[in-house]
Amino acid sequence: MRVHVVDPAAYTPPYDHALCAALARAGAEVTLVTSAFAYGEVPPAEGYERRELFYRAAVGGPSSRLRAAVKLAEHMPDMLRYRHLARAAEVVHFQWLPVQHLDGHLLPARKPLVLTAHDILPREPRPGQLRAQRSLYERFDAIVVHSEHGHERLIGELGVDGARVHVIPHGVLALPNEGLAQQLPDQLRRSPSDRPVVLMFGLLRPYKGLNLLLQAWRGIEDAELWVVGMARYDIAPLQKAAPENVRFVTRFVSDTEMAACFERADLAVLPYREADQSGVAFTALGAGVPMLLSDVGGFPELAATGAARTFPAGDAGALHTALTDLLADPNARAAMSEMARAAAGGKYSWEKIALQTLDLYGSLLGKGANR
């Protein structure tokens, strides 16, 4: 089966790589069609072909206005160029479509189209983007979501035909595992080795609840909180007010630095105010790090494995209590870690996910899907 996995803006290279490699191991002929990742290196292709078709003239840093303008100008011609390339595929599986109001008119024709709804709706939408996203869903033969929560939301909130919505879990994201102690970011290397470490990792956006976490952290003195990830809003006031046992690394970190952070972490915390699922959670799951999650989106489904606990979203007092309880109970954390490893090798393994995904592709080909 000839499959194209398409992520024009390279929003999720680790996920794209893991999915493509798993599909290839399961026997598919896979091409990842994407763009150059502006933040650093990406995993080498394993058993699949990688083609950087999109945004080849974009220059400047990841946050450069010039780069953003060039990408926008290139988007339509690149999508049209991809329509021609898509003739070689039997199934086209988009991961992201960044210009929703245009993309619905630029999709390949006469073949099954699949979209993974990593976000059911954009969390920080531009004018008209929400309506465009709703309309875009109607152009696909199948929509993949990573949780039952996402399934219910697409059908109940957006009115998508349930026959086109398929729950396929997000797989665990593997990390490098050699020489990690030396790869911690400089800001973290001087941390006392005898203190438990709580890790908040990933791009920092308002909905991820950093301010709530810092409020809940008040009074916790015998542990360290590491906040690691590029900030997409002004967190300087939060940094200034944070206690001494909170350390910040507010930049993009390499894979080896990320792996070192998770190796050192005793607990990962995701105090999100909203979410469908999170790649950070599946990185922690793969690393065997117990998690403390807000009870939003698909997070309770992860907690049901025993690898995580939840607290009521937005409740700083409940988060403080959960943090202190888990920090004081290494046996509970160890049991959660074992549950995480079991879940990573079971429901959330890429081998199972690849077979589910190929079954979906096969059903669409059997139906001659084409909207």
HELIX and SHEET records of a PDB file:
HELIX    1   1 PRO A   13  ARG A   25  1                                  13    
HELIX    2   2 ARG A   65  LEU A   85  1                                  21    
HELIX    3   3 ALA A   86  ALA A   88  5                                   3    
HELIX    4   4 GLN A  100  ASP A  103  1                                   4    
HELIX    5   5 GLN A  129  TYR A  137  1                                   9    
HELIX    6   6 GLU A  148  GLY A  156  1                                   9    
HELIX    7   7 GLY A  162  ARG A  164  5                                   3    
HELIX    8   8 ALA A  181  GLN A  183  5                                   3    
HELIX    9   9 ASP A  186  ARG A  189  1                                   4    
HELIX   10  10 PRO A  206  LYS A  208  5                                   3    
HELIX   11  11 LEU A  210  TRP A  217  1                                   8    
HELIX   12  12 ALA A  236  ALA A  241  1                                   6    
HELIX   13  13 ASP A  255  ARG A  264  1                                  10    
HELIX   14  14 GLY A  279  ALA A  287  1                                   9    
HELIX   15  15 PHE A  299  ALA A  303  1                                   5    
HELIX   16  16 ALA A  316  LEU A  327  1                                  12    
HELIX   17  17 PRO A  330  ALA A  344  1                                  15    
HELIX   18  18 TRP A  350  LYS A  367  1                                  18    
SHEET    1   A 7 GLU A  49  PHE A  54  0                                        
SHEET    2   A 7 GLU A  29  SER A  35  1                                        
SHEET    3   A 7 ARG A   2  ASP A   7  1                                        
SHEET    4   A 7 VAL A  91  PHE A  94  1                                        
SHEET    5   A 7 LEU A 113  THR A 116  1                                        
SHEET    6   A 7 ALA A 142  VAL A 145  1                                        
SHEET    7   A 7 VAL A 165  VAL A 167  1                                        
SHEET    1   B 6 VAL A 246  VAL A 249  0                                        
SHEET    2   B 6 GLU A 224  VAL A 228  1                                        
SHEET    3   B 6 VAL A 197  PHE A 201  1                                        
SHEET    4   B 6 LEU A 267  LEU A 270  1                                        
SHEET    5   B 6 MET A 291  SER A 294  1                                        
SHEET    6   B 6 ALA A 308  PHE A 311  1                                        
END                                                                             
